[in-house]
């Protein structure tokens, strides 16, 4: 992967400077996907991928690019690292600064302005409605969507003593933890995965809650001391899944991305995002949604609560496996409307 000809443009929103991890050298391409290869295209094509600069964002972006490059090694891949507003502002909870859309806004600007051809997102960071002219063209196979506890001393949620300090920046996780352990002290923690792990290692918290997918992609899965079942902590919309975004009218790029689209994951994510759209959920709403395939059915679970975690409402549906992503999204819309 070659660097872009120009450095990423600075954000228009804030002068604050984030913790910026060092650039890494991309590793060699992995094995090609067994899916059908894309149609032939001219030699010498360069595609620019936009990504955040965090270690996790770079790891998952480069892993996807390896798979894409393996389908056609003649394509030259360039990487545009973008610092988003969500990366810059680290001293306030996401709910206070506008929600997770802050992690994609500047990246989407790069797509619209044609500084990048496609972007790799954690789809849980992508708002339910996209800007005009952009589309999620590919949803690769999902990593484990569950939350995990990292508690170096106490190990499990049940073993944490009353009053133990648990760090999370998520209102969803806060509401879930309070429902099963109201005696815990839940405190906000921001920063990249490595920053949060350092804080719990230093004893600033007795435990933190993270997405298992992020730890797996960073090679840190062993840091988890307990995997939290969905019955304890229902995952966020799209947690563990990537969303590959590009311009809707860029048929060539959409064609290159298509072989890495994973139908089952995309169907589940469509159902989850349907709930999100119906409820207008964001980081200021404790919202958990999880869809999975089970014995030929789509099992969809969702909950929403007030911002303080009170008055939680739960709903689940099990239906025959949908014949399209649109049908799955309609199911999600129906469940979301029922939760209003």
C-alpha positions in Angstrom: 0.0 0.0 0.0 1.5 3.4 -1.0 0.9 6.6 0.9 -1.3 9.3 -0.7 0.3 12.0 -2.6 -0.9 14.6 -0.1 -1.3 14.3 3.7 -4.8 14.1 5.0 -6.6 17.4 5.3 -7.0 18.8 8.8 -10.5 18.8 10.1 -12.5 22.0 9.9 -14.1 21.5 13.3 -11.5 21.6 16.1 -7.9 22.6 16.6 -7.4 19.9 19.3 -4.7 17.3 18.6 -5.3 13.6 19.3 -3.0 11.0 20.5 -1.6 9.8 17.2 -0.3 6.3 16.9 2.8 5.8 14.8 2.3 4.8 11.2 2.7 1.1 10.6 3.9 -0.8 7.6 1.1 -2.8 6.0 1.8 -6.5 6.0 1.8 -8.6 2.9 -1.6 -9.5 1.3 -3.4 -12.4 2.9 -5.1 -15.3 1.2 -7.8 -14.4 -1.4 -11.4 -14.8 -0.5 -13.1 -17.9 -2.0 -15.8 -15.6 -3.4 -16.0 -14.9 -7.1 -13.2 -12.5 -8.3 -14.2 -9.1 -9.6 -14.5 -8.4 -13.4 -11.3 -7.6 -15.2 -10.3 -3.9 -15.2 -7.4 -1.8 -16.7 -3.9 -2.1 -15.4 -2.5 0.6 -13.3 -5.6 1.5 -11.3 -5.0 3.2 -7.9 -7.6 3.1 -5.2 -7.4 5.3 -2.1 -8.9 4.0 1.1 -9.8 6.4 3.9 -9.5 5.4 7.5 -9.1 6.8 11.0 -5.6 6.8 12.5 -6.3 4.7 15.6 -4.4 1.4 15.9 -7.7 -0.5 15.7 -8.9 1.5 12.7 -5.6 0.9 10.9 -5.6 -2.8 11.8 -9.0 -3.6 10.5 -8.6 -1.4 7.4 -5.3 -3.0 6.4 -6.7 -6.5 7.0 -9.6 -5.7 4.6 -7.3 -4.1 2.1 -5.1 -7.3 2.1 -8.2 -9.4 1.1 -9.2 -6.9 -1.5 -5.6 -6.7 -3.0 -5.4 -10.5 -3.1 -8.4 -10.5 -5.5 -6.5 -8.3 -8.0 -2.8 -7.6 -7.2 -2.5 -5.2 -10.1 -4.5 -2.6 -8.2 -2.3 -0.1 -6.3 -3.7 0.7 -2.9 -3.1 4.1 -1.2 -4.1 4.9 2.4 -5.6 8.3 3.5 -5.5 8.6 7.3 -8.1 11.0 8.6 -8.3 12.5 12.0 -12.0 12.9 12.9 -13.7 15.1 15.4 -14.4 12.1 17.6 -10.7 11.4 17.7 -9.7 14.9 18.6 -12.2 15.5 21.4 -11.2 13.1 24.1 -12.1 15.0 27.3 -15.9 14.7 27.1 -18.4 11.8 26.7 -19.5 11.1 23.2 -23.1 11.8 24.3 -22.1 15.4 25.0 -20.3 16.1 21.7 -22.7 14.8 19.1 -22.5 11.0 19.1 -20.6 8.4 17.1 -21.3 10.2 13.8 -18.3 12.3 14.7 -16.0 9.3 13.9 -17.1 9.3 10.2 -18.0 12.9 9.2 -14.5 13.9 7.9 -14.0 10.5 6.3 -17.3 10.9 4.4 -16.2 14.4 3.4 -13.1 12.8 1.8 -15.3 10.4 -0.2 -17.6 13.2 -1.4 -14.6 15.4 -2.3 -13.1 12.5 -4.2 -9.9 12.4 -2.1 -10.7 8.8 -1.4 -12.5 6.0 -3.3 -13.8 4.0 -0.4 -13.6 4.0 3.4 -13.5 1.3 6.1 -15.7 1.9 9.1 -16.7 0.1 12.2 -20.3 0.1 11.1 -21.5 0.7 14.7 -20.0 4.2 14.3 -22.0 4.9 11.1 -25.4 6.8 11.6 -28.5 5.1 10.3 -28.9 7.6 7.5 -26.0 8.2 5.1 -25.2 11.5 3.3 -26.7 11.8 -0.2 -24.5 10.1 -2.8 -22.8 7.6 -0.4 -23.6 4.0 0.1 -22.5 1.0 2.2 -21.3 -1.1 -0.7 -19.8 -4.0 1.2 -20.3 -5.6 4.7 -17.6 -8.3 5.2 -18.0 -11.2 7.5 -18.6 -10.2 11.1 -16.2 -10.7 14.0 -17.5 -11.8 17.4 -20.0 -9.0 18.3 -20.1 -9.6 22.1 -18.8 -7.3 24.8 -16.0 -8.3 27.2 -14.9 -7.4 30.7 -11.2 -6.6 31.3 -10.8 -7.0 35.1 -7.1 -7.9 35.9 -7.7 -8.5 39.6 -11.4 -9.6 39.9 -11.7 -11.3 36.5 -15.5 -11.5 36.3 -18.5 -9.3 36.6 -19.9 -11.3 39.5 -16.6 -11.1 41.4 -16.4 -7.3 41.4 -17.0 -6.0 44.9 -19.7 -3.5 45.6 -18.6 0.0 44.6 -16.0 -1.3 42.1 -15.2 1.3 39.5 -16.0 0.2 35.9 -15.0 2.3 32.9 -17.1 2.7 29.8 -18.0 5.5 27.5 -21.2 3.8 26.3 -24.7 4.6 27.7 -25.8 1.2 26.4 -23.1 -0.6 28.5 -23.8 1.5 31.5 -27.5 0.7 31.4 -26.8 -3.0 30.9 -24.3 -3.1 33.8 -26.6 -1.2 36.1 -29.4 -3.7 35.4 -27.4 -6.7 36.7 -25.0 -4.9 39.1 -26.6 -1.7 40.4 -24.0 -1.6 43.2 -21.1 -0.8 40.8 -19.7 2.7 40.2 -19.8 3.3 36.4 -17.5 6.0 35.2 -16.8 7.4 31.7 -13.5 6.5 30.0 -12.4 7.8 26.6 -9.4 7.0 24.4 -8.3 4.3 22.1 -8.2 0.6 23.1 -4.6 0.8 24.2 -5.3 3.9 26.3 -8.2 2.2 28.1 -6.2 -0.9 28.8 -3.4 1.2 30.3 -5.9 2.9 32.6 -7.2 -0.4 34.0 -3.7 -1.8 34.3 -2.7 1.3 36.3 -5.6 0.8 38.7 -7.6 3.8 37.6 -10.5 1.4 37.2 -11.2 -2.1 38.6 -12.6 -3.1 35.2 -13.4 -1.8 31.8 -15.9 -3.0 29.1 -14.8 -3.3 25.5 -15.9 -4.9 22.3 -14.3 -8.3 21.8 -14.0 -7.7 18.1 -11.6 -4.8 18.6 -9.3 -6.9 20.9 -9.3 -9.8 18.4 -8.4 -7.5 15.5 -5.5 -6.0 17.6 -4.3 -9.5 18.6 -5.3 -8.7 22.2 -8.1 -11.2 22.7 -6.3 -12.7 25.7 -6.8 -9.4 27.6 -10.5 -10.2 28.1 -11.2 -11.8 31.4 -14.8 -12.5 30.7 -17.0 -12.6 27.6 -20.4 -11.0 28.4 -23.4 -12.9 27.0 -25.9 -10.9 25.0 -28.4 -11.6 27.8 -26.1 -9.5 30.1 -24.9 -6.9 27.6 -26.7 -6.7 24.3 -24.3 -5.6 21.6 -24.5 -2.2 19.8 -26.0 -2.0 16.3 -23.5 -3.6 13.9 -20.9 -4.3 16.6 -18.1 -6.5 15.2 -19.0 -5.7 11.6 -17.3 -3.4 9.1 -19.1 -1.2 6.7 -17.2 -0.3 3.5 -18.6 3.0 2.2 -18.1 4.6 -1.2 -19.8 6.9 -3.7 -23.1 5.5 -5.0 -22.3 6.3 -8.6 -18.8 4.7 -8.5 -19.8 1.4 -10.2 -16.2 0.4 -10.7 -15.3 0.5 -7.0 -18.6 -1.1 -6.0 -17.8 -3.9 -8.4 -14.3 -4.5 -6.8 -15.8 -4.5 -3.3 -18.7 -6.8 -4.1 -16.9 -10.2 -3.8 -16.1 -9.5 -0.1 -19.7 -8.8 0.8 -21.0 -11.4 3.3 -24.7 -11.9 2.8 -25.5 -13.3 6.2 -23.7 -10.6 8.1 -25.2 -7.9 5.9 -28.7 -9.3 6.5 -28.2 -9.2 10.3 -26.7 -5.7 10.2 -29.6 -4.5 8.0 -32.1 -5.7 10.6 -30.1 -4.0 13.4 -29.8 -0.7 11.5 -33.5 -0.8 10.8 -34.1 -0.6 14.5 -31.6 2.3 14.8 -33.4 4.2 12.0 -36.9 3.7 13.5 -35.7 4.9 16.9 -33.4 7.7 15.7 -30.8 6.2 18.1 -27.3 7.6 18.7 -24.7 7.8 21.4 -27.2 9.8 23.5 -29.6 6.8 23.6 -28.9 3.5 25.5 -29.7 1.2 22.6 -28.7 -2.4 22.1 -29.7 -4.5 19.1 -28.4 -7.9 18.0 -29.5 -10.1 15.1 -28.3 -13.6 14.4 -29.1 -16.6 12.3 -30.4 -19.6 14.2 -31.9 -22.7 12.7 -33.0 -21.0 9.5 -34.5 -18.1 11.3 -33.5 -14.5 12.0 -33.5 -13.9 15.8 -33.6 -10.1 16.5 -33.3 -8.7 20.0 -33.4 -5.0 21.0 -33.6 -2.8 24.0 -33.8 0.9 24.7 -33.8 2.9 27.9 -33.8 6.5 29.1 -30.5 8.3 29.1 -30.0 7.4 32.8 -30.6 3.7 32.1 -34.1 3.7 33.7 -37.3 2.3 32.1 -35.6 -0.2 29.9 -37.9 -1.7 27.2 -37.0 -5.1 25.6 -38.4 -6.7 22.5 -37.4 -9.7 20.4 -38.7 -11.4 17.2 -37.8 -14.6 15.5 -38.9 -14.9 11.8 -38.0 -17.1 8.9 -34.7 -16.1 7.4 -35.4 -13.0 5.1 -34.9 -13.3 1.4 -33.3 -9.9 1.1 -31.5 -7.2 3.1 -34.4 -4.9 2.5 -36.8 -7.4 4.1 -34.4 -7.6 7.1 -34.4 -3.9 7.4 -38.2 -3.8 7.3 -38.2 -6.2 10.2 -35.9 -3.9 12.1 -38.1 -0.9 11.4 -41.1 -2.8 12.7 -39.3 -3.7 15.9 -38.0 -0.2 16.4 -41.4 1.4 16.0 -42.8 -1.1 18.5 -40.2 0.1 21.0 -41.0 3.8 20.7 
